Structure formats: structure tokens, C-alpha cells
């Protein structure tokens, strides 16, 4: 049986592409006792409210037709954001050499957050240049990797 996020991705992707955007991620998460279905989109030059509105209306209609989620949920369409999470191998390849923040589940050398430059990705393991040091993090110790905007 397909996951809800996979079903929604298949429904939403053609609509997102028709609107000149790319589908960055689909999230189906429970927050504060409520389920949220989120489409995170991206576009060269940035996503605006009109992009979100157009995609939201079309995908909402498709979701009503197909009805892949039995319970109630809040549907949102938004920008993936400048400090988006990297999840798929292609995300890591695309942003190789970029500044990122990596968070670990457990402290390593007394800390759980490592700002650095993404220099390697190997089957879930991530390598960063942190200061003058190159550090490899194994897949099972990584809680999150997201882009980091430097000012």
C-alpha cells in the first residue's frame, strides 16, 4: 500500500509543474493534535502567494476527488524556504558545497548542532567541513540537515 505522501506527490506534481514550480516535498504530520498535509514548492526567482494559491486550489480539488486521507486535516501549500531541509540524495547532490546546519540525535563532542559546508554524501552519510576539520556523520546519527543562509 502506498504512503499518503506518495499518493499526494503523484496527484500534485503535474499541477505544480504546470504552474512553473517544482515540488520540493510533501509532508503529512501531526502537530498539536491536528494533522497537516503540506506541499512545499520551489521556483527560480522564488515562490509567491499567487503560486501557492493557484496550486492549492487545483490540488485541493484533486484531493477531494481522490480522497486519499480518511480523517480531517489542514492542507497548506508554501515555499520550501531558503533554509529548507535536505532529504533525498538529489537534494544533497544539488547543494554540494553549500553552507548547511546538521543536527544529531545525540551529542557529539558535547554538541548536537554542526554548521559547516556540505562536502560529501554517501548512502545517507553526510560529510561536512566544519572550520578546519572534515567530519563524517553516519545516517543513523543525523536528525536533520538543512541549508543555512549566511549574511
RAGI-V162467 format. One line per field, one symbol per residue. phi: phi as a letter, one per 30 degrees, with the letter a starting at -180 (. if undefined). burial: b if it has 24 or more other C-alpha atoms within 12 Angstrom, else e. A space follows every 10 residues. Layout:
phi=???
burial=???
//
This chain:
phi=.ddedddded ddeddddeci cbddabcbbc bhibdbcbcc cbaeijdbdd dddddeddde ddddddhdbd ddaccbbadd idcddcbced ddddceicdb bcccdbdbhi bcbbdacdba bbhjdbcbcc icccbccded ccdabbdbdc c
burial=eeebbeebbb bbbebbeebe bbbbbbbbee eeeeeebbbb bbbeeebeee bbebbbeebb eebeeeebee eeeebbbbbb bbebbbbeee bbeebbebbb bbbbeeeeee eebbbbbbbb beebbbbbbe eeeebbbeee ebbbbbbbee e
//
